[in-house]
Amino acid sequence: MAVKKEHTFTYKDISDRKRKNLAILDCVRRKGPLSRTDISRETGINIVSVSNYVMNYIKKGLVLEWGLDTSTGGRRPELIKLNLESAYVAGLDIGSEKLIAVIADLGLKIKSKVVAPRPEGSMDKVMEAATAVLEKTIKEFKRPISDIKLIGVGASGIVDIYSGTIRDTNPTRGMTKTNLFNLARLLENKFNVV
């Protein structure tokens, strides 16, 4: 696997297996329910490989067998559909005026949302408030935290790729800087999201 380092960002080439995983799951997400044959046709991955991947997804609960399609001759093909509630993602938006935290299923249907005003003062205060907003959203979620598989963070400001910081651009708050690149990882560790 080739790794390329550019400033504070690291890029990794993904393996053929991961590429196929993403292609199949994305195809099922966008166009499902589909038969294994349809998935093979859409992705260009051979039918045997598609069947092996799909069986693995069924065991993990990522996809569901959704019923039978109409036959074009021979056995009726089984339809595969993404299990939208097999995993959830959390998102945190640190905006210029407010903080928004959401939890959504794999179909991007929002299950929990909390909005709070952005506090005045240093970025440390903003980070504390953002963490509290996310914590409240997780409490309102009413499902085990282990169902959340990813936390994504977005922030308003100017990204400085050389120092790994984001500069706040609101003139009333001043040009404060903070390192938000590791915030998602820190939040994932705090809330035991893996």
RAMO-V681191 format. One record per helix or strand. SS is the DSSP state (H for helix, E for strand). FROM is the first residue (numbers start at 1). LEN is the number of residues. If there is no record, write none. Layout:
ss->SS from->FROM len->LEN
ss->SS from->FROM len->LEN
//
This chain:
ss->E from->3 len->4
ss->E from->9 len->4
ss->H from->16 len->16
ss->E from->34 len->2
ss->H from->36 len->8
ss->H from->47 len->14
ss->E from->63 len->6
ss->E from->78 len->5
ss->E from->88 len->7
ss->E from->98 len->8
ss->E from->110 len->8
ss->H from->123 len->19
ss->H from->145 len->3
ss->E from->148 len->8
ss->E from->158 len->3
ss->E from->165 len->3
ss->E from->177 len->2
ss->H from->183 len->8
//
